[in-house]
Amino acid sequence: MPISVEREPSPEDADALSQGIVAFNKAGVPDLEKVEDEVRFFVLAKDDEGALQGGIRAVCYWNTLHIELLWLDETARGSGLGAALLSEAEDFARPHNCEKALVETTSWQAKPFYEKQGYRLMATLPDRPKGHASHYLVKSLV
């Protein structure tokens, strides 16, 4: 059986792979929400001129708010904007059946910030990236 690494698989192969894991998951957990029910969203903050000052990219699925990224312009850091953005994302996620929030951050990023917002450290993966660490934090939304 030949094995290949492909950076741009055919749409048919990519779809077959996705549908394969969806079917496997559905067999194991029949009432698992459908992939189509995932809710992707952004929370954005702009100044009076319309320039982006910060934001969050997130997705709600499997009863969890997944914070994919949170970024603030350097001039907005320490102003409370990050906490306001995070609160807005959590408030949006609750009516979408999210009972918890999950975020990954690295040792030079925002672990203390998330802990201040009520997130608790669940795991640390040392030396990812080399010389640093990745931290995984979770928060109950109920």
MOKA-V577027 format. One record per residue. RES is the residue in one letter. OMEGA is omega in whole degrees, -180 to 180 (none if undefined). Layout:
res->RES omega->OMEGA
res->RES omega->OMEGA
This chain:
res->M omega->179
res->P omega->177
res->I omega->-180
res->S omega->171
res->V omega->-177
res->E omega->178
res->R omega->178
res->E omega->180
res->P omega->177
res->S omega->177
res->P omega->179
res->E omega->179
res->D omega->180
res->A omega->180
res->D omega->180
res->A omega->178
res->L omega->179
res->S omega->-179
res->Q omega->178
res->G omega->-180
res->I omega->176
res->V omega->179
res->A omega->178
res->F omega->180
res->N omega->-180
res->K omega->178
res->A omega->-180
res->G omega->-179
res->V omega->-173
res->P omega->-178
res->D omega->178
res->L omega->-179
res->E omega->-179
res->K omega->177
res->V omega->-180
res->E omega->-179
res->D omega->176
res->E omega->-180
res->V omega->177
res->R omega->180
res->F omega->177
res->F omega->170
res->V omega->-173
res->L omega->175
res->A omega->-180
res->K omega->178
res->D omega->-176
res->D omega->178
res->E omega->178
res->G omega->179
res->A omega->-180
res->L omega->179
res->Q omega->179
res->G omega->179
res->G omega->180
res->I omega->168
res->R omega->-174
res->A omega->177
res->V omega->176
res->C omega->171
res->Y omega->-178
res->W omega->179
res->N omega->-177
res->T omega->169
res->L omega->178
res->H omega->176
res->I omega->-179
res->E omega->175
res->L omega->173
res->L omega->-180
res->W omega->174
res->L omega->172
res->D omega->-177
res->E omega->-179
res->T omega->-178
res->A omega->-177
res->R omega->-179
res->G omega->-177
res->S omega->-174
res->G omega->-179
res->L omega->180
res->G omega->178
res->A omega->180
res->A omega->178
res->L omega->-179
res->L omega->178
res->S omega->179
res->E omega->178
res->A omega->179
res->E omega->179
res->D omega->177
res->F omega->-174
res->A omega->-176
res->R omega->179
res->P omega->175
res->H omega->173
res->N omega->178
res->C omega->179
res->E omega->180
res->K omega->176
res->A omega->-177
res->L omega->179
res->V omega->172
res->E omega->175
res->T omega->-178
res->T omega->-172
res->S omega->179
res->W omega->-177
res->Q omega->-161
res->A omega->-179
res->K omega->179
res->P omega->177
res->F omega->-179
res->Y omega->178
res->E omega->178
res->K omega->179
res->Q omega->176
res->G omega->177
res->Y omega->178
res->R omega->-179
res->L omega->180
res->M omega->-178
res->A omega->174
res->T omega->176
res->L omega->-177
res->P omega->176
res->D omega->175
res->R omega->-7
res->P omega->-175
res->K omega->179
res->G omega->-178
res->H omega->179
res->A omega->171
res->S omega->-179
res->H omega->180
res->Y omega->-176
res->L omega->-177
res->V omega->178
res->K omega->174
res->S omega->177
res->L omega->179
res->V omega->none
